[in-house]
Amino acid sequence: MIAFAGAIAAVLGLNIVANETGANSEGFVVTAILLGFGLAPFVGDSLERHIPVSMWRRVSFSRVASRRWGVELFNAVLTRIGWNGMILAMRREESAKREGANPLRPVRASAAGHVWGLLLHICSAGWCAAADGLFAATVLLVVGVVGHLYPVLLQLRVLTDARGR
């Protein structure tokens, strides 16, 4: 339900901004980026609850593919800037509160949220392109790939590694 409400809120918000400033404006791009990153954690948590665990078992991402796509480098950058440490500490703290919780649930929720954010970026980029905002569309796609696609691929890599243990 939260995923649906988040999608409706994002579309309505983007519609308001597009009507006021134009879909090819900086305001539209900033709004789409903020909505994509701001709502993704809430939407991801909601989506993860509705996706069967068996579906997650079917998806995998090999170490070789991970290297080819640059996901290992992306992970190294996140580790270097301290992002991974912060996320792991947050997950440890949360799992201590919830005994018996599946430790992979936050990973799946993160992947689902980032997929939602990527789809929002792609749709927003299409909206920009339709309004002759090719630069704005390019910015949205680049931010979507770096900010959402690579995190999804990284989460899939983590899930694949966890199944192999």
Summary of the structure (lengths in Angstrom):
residues: 165
radius of gyration: 16.9
end to end distance: 33.6
largest distance: 52.5
contacts: 496
relative contact order: 0.18
helix: 85%
strand: 0%
